[in-house]
């Protein structure tokens, strides 16, 4: 094998590797994942169904929800908190933890849940947290955090005679 043949082979190999490296460098990075919104629904006790989204600014009276008063269609003691993540990619794996905390008066933790990984399909995912006995808890604050992104939603569950 001549010296020129060896050099041509080395140049061809180098060009092929450079092409592969360029392809890897131009591969698209995953789209960012956004902490989109918090939604809250009542868990109705007669039918087991869920209410409409009651998250402010929804026009929904929460007075004596535990016995089915206010805007509630039936008695409800528990709430279901849903936290939505979105992306422009069709699918994505979020490895950043999603943390949801529900606090009552005085900052008392009523419920908390951490999702270490979330799979988004069709551009979104919703992760849920059931909060028992929340509808007479008074002022409640729901907080969601995903990396540096944070959302906070206050809701006042008032009860009385």
ABEGO torsion letter per residue (X at the ends): XBAAAAAAAAAAAAAAAAAAAAAAAABBBBBBBBBABBBBBBBBAAAGBBBBBABOABBBBABGAAAGBEABABBBABBBBBBBBBBABABBBBABBBBBBBBBBGGBBABBBBBABBBBBGGBBBBBBBBBGAAAAEBBBBBBBBEABBBBBBBBBBBEX
